[in-house]
Amino acid sequence: MNAIIYLLRKNVKNAIVDTIRHPMKLIVYAFIAASTVFAVVRGFFSTEEVGDLLDIRILYGVYLALLYFISIPIMLKGISTGSTFFSMGDVNNIFVAPISSKKILIYGIGRQLATSLFLVVCFSAYGSFAIRMFELSVADSIMLVVGIVLMLFMVQMMTLLLFCISSARPRRALYLKFVIYALPIYALGTVAVYMFSNGLTLENLYAAVSLKMLEYAPIVGWVHGLVFGFISGSTMDIVVYASLLVLSCVLSVVIFCLTKLDYYEDVLARAESYFEFRDNIRTGRVTDSDLMGSKKIKLRKMGINKGKGASAIFYKHLREGSRRSRFMFFNINTVVLLGVSSVIGLAMKSFFSAPYRVTVIYIAATVICAYIQFFFSAAGDWVKELNKPYIFLIPDSAVKKLIMAGATSIIKPFIDGAISFAFLWILVGGYLPDVIMCALVYGSFGCIYIASNILAQRIVGISGNRGVFITFYMGIMVVLMVPGIVAGIVLLSYLSGYLTVIAATIIGLPVLIWNIFISFMIFLMCKNLLNNIE
Amino acid sequence: MLNVSHLTKKYNRFKANDNISFIVNEGEIAVLAGPNGAGKSTAIKCIAGLLRFDGEIEICGFNNKSLEAKRVLGYIPEIPAPFELLTVWEHMEFIARAYRLENWKERAEELVRRMELTDKKDKLGKELSKGMQQKISICCALLIEPKLVLFDEPFVGLDPHAIKELKAMLFEMKEKGVTIIISTHMLDSVEEFWDKVFIMMDGRIEAERERKAVEKSGENLEELFFSITEKNRPEKEQEASS
């Protein structure tokens, strides 16, 4: 155990020394800390009126969805690959050392707990928003944050338990997967049954997501029950759910200790892939394996079949895209956007009165979907292409290569936009010019994200510091977006009173023109990006 | 064929390559030898046109960043980087299309066979081991029938058969007049076929030898290598410990 304590002590000390020795790191950490403290203090102690408070039942639903979103993918992955308690360093050095595997496990769990505690600090800024929007107390808000961290911890524990039960038993692993899938299906089913029996209204949706039954689902429901038991002051809920959670933890550790399990092999595989994944994220070299895991790909169509010179890159991307998703451009991102725009549409339908209601919904959906698209754009085809030497070596013009490498990343948001806004139109109606304009504007933000990325790569360098790169990328993106948005708002205010029913079209037109124009200019200006890999 | 003149590559103040110059003629196999951190891979990447640098590099009389130079250059990186969602054969097809090659299939078949990838033709890049991924890199680079091939630590990760086959390919390419540059720190891996050797240390070329001259003088290459690479070692170790 002395070795483990020594390791922990040295890790902490060296992390502090390393931070002090790298002023840039120190500044970034100080900035994050200051922003978090500011957000927390502002949220907790501000006396400023927020306006209309939101229904607390919205928080019930959103929080439950968040808990499912955090837990289910990790648990599913955990069944096949084991836990993520250990790093490659641990595997290579501690696993082979003469230290009991149980002690090593305690070390892993302890370190995971410390990480969870660190996350409490990071999430605390979000807790302060809840205070302002739902009229919660400071303690309630802290409990919301603690709940998320508790969920993360419990997920790790459950992963361990599930892994113990299913390791080297494929049939059992399959049954467990069904059980895990059953959890969100139970939640969705409960909400659906309630709404279909009582009517598809927003009020019934609020009532459905706050049903007590939803808290009966193991772990996710229990964490939710504990948090909202605390917020509503129900001692019974707190005692019951806290006991259930503690019992689950104890049970998983006991089962783990009783199982004669050689977990090293499975942890090794997981640690290796996690190490590679983390390294790729750190260096900005995200690969398809990072995004898709060990998913088996069925090879339906073979060959690239088209393209000469730079255009071969585009057709290669099409083939790769068809393997990532059977429907090529229609993938999980499209589904997320469909879901988000639908929720926005349905939720806002009751807040705004006609005739302006629909156009406001379209503006809101465009803004939120464009924000979400930013995260999707980080792993675009062209970004991955820069991580391999081929694009630099191909004997063709740099501009052609740049455009061809970015083509799928440009087309995809336009297709997503068309699908999402067409679906929104079916749900909430509205004016066709608004629908078309919003889809185009959404797509044009994809161009802005790529252009910002290209410009940031040109300034910082492809192999430059990732922290500096991201700072530049975000800064450039904001600078590029602002003129179009300002022009849109100015145009709307100029025309107000005449055409406000199609406000989305009026604001969108200058945004669309500007986004396309500036993106194209940046493509031209940065044509030399592919001259070298730096 | 390859003319490197006053190549300097700086990373901030650190000079990874410090004013190096050398010429490798048609059909010659040149070895960039040196310990880890000597600047071999940096020089290779500069020649491949992947890095910014000061100085001049000409391939077949063309600037190394020109399209003409790229058309005749094959590069095998130290760390293989296949496309994860393309099959082995699709890698061949992609390179053929990107380089606008004609009648490439027979040659691709031959390369794939010699690298023992025939039964893996329909395997995705991500499903292959590191060694097999390295074999794909070799096939991709050689498919274009380059006039200059840059190998960065080519034998690392390859199985004995692939090493044997690669060595045979090197001889064949040499016969055809292809210029080959190999970066390595393992001199014994290239002792059968080198024509020129450049021993690098701290970013500079400290010694340059031709095979004929070495054979005539009876100079021991390994001894020369260690006499250069270890000459400042005690001082360096002392500096590091203080």
Interface residues (C-beta under 8 A of the other chain):
Chain A: T287 D288 S289 I297 L299 M302 G303 I304 K306 G307 K308 G309 A310 A312 I313 Y315 K316 R319 E320 R323 R324 N387 K388 P389 Y390 F392 L393 I394 P395 D396 S397 N531 N532 I533 E534
Chain B: K45 A48 G49 L50 L51 R52 K65 L67 E68 K70 R71 L73 Y75 P77 A81 F83 E84 L85 L86 T87 W89 E90 E93 F94 I95 R97 A98 Y99 R100 D122 L124 K126 C140
